[in-house]
Amino acid sequence: MENKVKDNYERPIISLRISITNRCNVNCIYCHHDGMLNSSSEMTPDEIFQICRIAKKIGVDKIRISGGEPLVRRDIVEIIEKINSIGFKDISITSNGILLEKYAKALKNAGLDRINVSLDTLNPDTYKKITGKDYLNKVKKGIIKAIEVGMYPVKINMVVMNNINHDEIMDMFEFTKEHGVILQLIEIIESDSCDDNDFNSQYHYNLSQFENHLAEIADEIKVREFMQDRKKYFIDSGEIEIVHPVDNTDFCKNCSRLRITPEGKIKPCLLRNDNLVDLIDYVRQGYSDEDLINIFLEGISKREPFYKEN
């Protein structure tokens, strides 16, 4: 299939995000596990390879690996090697960076193009408050190692929380400028999978006013098509992106990503868990490529904007 498969709302399926584990080595106070339900089941590297191979056949260009924390899997390098052998345009990982120094070189050699590191503060006390652990220096060393081995771009995902780290944005921006890293500022997300429904209202920090300030001082502004029309602000040789909450029509109308859960189900929508499509059982039973493509197409057919325009 040369052309991109589109869903019923004419949104092309460009990328596949595969959550390869629900395990993690920190316990962040805001974590919603990327909208996934808890599961102890994990796919093998060969099963992940088969899923990615079928995704390539329907026109997927980009693979993002996430968790949990994907680097807690001891076979993470093997997983990247297998995915890389298929020939995708881009392979990336979202990680908390704790094990990144250990794996960066091997991951780059295996075919990983880039990485997003979740880091919300440069203050050790605040880091421990957010994550429950004392791993800040490990994360910083991991980021520097990723840059040294040639991953590009390296991005820092900073979840901005009122009265926790909202006053640290410019400190983080200076850190990213110093190391040639892109800063992504993320507003708190609400999900059905959140354990604490009060968290959003307690810690939400509206980034709109700050974004207006960025617009005034930016040397250049670019808009990312198929990424919710997200804006990139270039300031003094640095780069900042604002990721607003997903409860808006722009996020939905520009969504071009399909997801796979850790237990191998197709997840058509980040914000729903009631329309999952089983995939891994058919992979394990040796179904044909044509059958597996049809299962992917079934998952894509269930995609609809969670937030629709009036």
N, C-alpha and C positions, 0 to 999 in steps of 0.2 A: 504494500500500500504506500504509494508515493505521497499522497495528500494526507493532511492531518484529519483524523476523525473528529467530528464536531458533535456536541450533544444537541438536544432538542431546542436549545436556546442559542444555537450557532456559536457556541464557545469552543474553540479548538482545544484538544487535549495535547498540551505541549510537554508537561512534566509529570513525573510519577514520584511521589514521596512515600518511601517505604520505612515504616517503623519496625526496626528489627529486634527490639526488646522493650519490655516495660521496666527492666531493672535500671537502677541508678545508684550512684555513689554519693549523692547529696540529697537533701530533702527540702527543696526550695519552697518558701511559704506560698508562692503564687502558682505552683506548677499544676497544669491541667493535662499533662501528658499528651499534648497535641490533639486533644479531643478524643483520645482513645480510652476504651474501657480497660480495667485491669485484667491482665492475663498472664499466666505462667508459661504459656506455650510460645515457642519460638521456631521459626523456619530455619532449615539448614542452608548453608551456602549454595548447594546445588539447587534447592528449591527457589531461593532468591534469584539465582541465575536464570532458571526457567521462566519465572514471572517477568523478569526484565527482558528476556529474549522475545517473549510474546508482546510485551509493551512496545518494543522496537518495531515489530511488524505492523502495529497499528499507527505508527508515526510519532511515538514519544521520542523527544530529542534529549531530555534532561532527566537525570535521576538524582534525587536527594535522599540520603540516608539519615534517619533520625531515631529517637528512642522514646522514652527513657534516655539513657546515655549509651550511644552505640559503641563507644570504645571500651565498655566493660566486657564486650564479647571478645574472647581470645582469638576468634577466627575472623576478626574484622578486616585484616589485611587480605586474607583469602577471599572474602566477600567482595572487596573492591577489585581485586585482580579478576575475578570471574565477570563482574559487571563490565569492567573495562574491555574485556575481550570481545564484547558485543559491538562496540563502536559507537557509543553515544557522543553527542556533541559536548556534554558537560556532566561531570559527576561531582557531587558535593556532599558534605556532611554538616549536620548541626550537632554541636558537642558542648559540654561544659568546660572542656579544655584541661581537665585535671590529668588525664593520661596522654595528652597531646604531645608533650615533650618526648615521651617514650615511643610513640607510634608515628610521629610526623614524617620522618624520612622514609620509613617503610610504606606508609600510605601514599606518599607522593610517588614513590617508585612503582607502586601497584597501579597507579593511574588516577588518583584523586586530584581533581583540579583545584578545588577551593574549599574553604571551611568557614562556617559561622560559629563563633564562640560566644556562649552566653556568659556575660560578665556585667553585673549591675553596679559594681562599686570598686573603687581602689582603696577603700578604707577597710583594714582587716577586721575591725569590730563589726562594721556594717555587713561585711561579707559573711561573717559567722552568724549574724542575726538572720540573714536571708537564707543561707544554705544549711545552717546547723553544723558546718565543718570549718576547719582552719586550712583551706587549700589555696588561698589567694596567690601565694608566690608560685605554686605549681602551675596555676592557670597562666600567670604572666609569662613564665618561662616557656610554657607550651605555645603561646601566641608568638613569641619571638622565634621559637624553633620553626614554626610553620612558615614564617616569613623567610627564614634562612634557607629552608629546603626548596623554596620557590613556589609555594602555593599562592595563587593570586586569583581574585582578591581574597584577603583575609578580612572578615567582618566581625565586629563586636555587636552582639544583640544586648542592649541595655533596656530592661524593663523599668520604666520610671514609676516610682511609687511615692505618693504624697507623704511627707514627714519621715521618709526613710532614706531616699536617695535623690529626691527631685532637685536638690541644690548642688548635686555633683556633676551635672551634665557637662559643664564647661571643663571641669577637671578631666573627665573622661575624653572629651574632644581633644584636649591638649595631648593626652596619652596616645590617642589614635593618630593624630597628626605627626607626632614624634616618630612613630613606627610605620607610617604609611598604611594604616589600617582604616577601613571605612566604619563609621559609627551608625548603627541603626537604633533609633529610639522607639521603643514599643510602648504603646498605651496598654493598660491592663485589658485582658480578654475575659469575657464571661463564656462559660460553656456548661452544658448539661452535666459534664463530668466533674465539675468543680466540687470539692468537698465542702467549701465554705462560701455560701452564697452572699455573705455579708462582706467578703473581702473586697470586692470591686468598689462598693460604695465607701468603704473605709479608706482605701489607699489609692483610689483612682486620681490620677493627675492629668488634667486636660492639657494636651500639648499644642492646642490650636494657637494660643497666644504666643508661645515660644516659636511656633512655625511662622507666624507673622513677622516676628523679629528676624528670623533667619532670612525671610524673603527680602527684608530691607537691607541686610548686610551682605547677602550672597554676591559673589562675583559672577556666578552662573547658576541657572536652575534648569534641570532636565526632568522630563516626565517619563516614567517607565511604563510603557504599554504592556498589557497582559500581566502587570503586577499591581492591579488595582489603581492604575494611574498614579502610583506613588511618586512623590517628588524627591529629587536628589539635589541637595544644596552644596555648592562648592564654595568654600570660604578659606582664604589664606592657605591654599594648598591642602586643605582638608576636605572631607566629604561627609555629609550627614544625610541620612534618610529618616523620614518619619513614618512609622507604621501605626496607623490609627486602628482602633478596635474594629473587628470584623462585622459588627452589627450595623452595616451600612450597605446601600445598594451598589456603590462603586466596587466594594470588595467582591460582591457576588457576580455582578455583570461582567467583570473582567477575570473571573476565576478560570484558570486554564490547567488546574492541577487535579489529578486523581490520587487517592491515597490507598495504601495497603496497610492493614493492621498487623501487629506482631504475630497474630495467629493465622495470618494469611487470608483475610477477607478483604474484598474491595470495599472501600469506604467512599461513596460518591460525594459526601459533603462533610466538611470539617465539623459542622455544628449539629450533625445528626448521627445517631447510632441505631436508628430504627429501619434503615434501608440497606444494610450491609448485604453483600453478595459473596457467598462462599466461592473460593477459588482454589485454595490449597488442596482440598480433598481430591479435586479433579486432576491437579498436577500429580499428586501421589498415586493416583490410579492409572496414570499414563495416558490420559486423554490426548487426542490429536491436537496439533496446532490449530486447526480449524475450529475444533470444539472450544479450545481455550480462548481463541479470539472472540468467539460468540459470547463467552462468559464475560469477557472484558466489555464487550458491546452492551451486554445486559446491564452491567454496572454503570456504564456511561449513560444509558437511557434513563437511569434513575436520578441523574443529576438535574437539579432545578435550583434556581436562586433561593436561598433561605430568606433573604430580604429582597423583596421585589419592589420595583418602582410603582408608584401609584398611577 
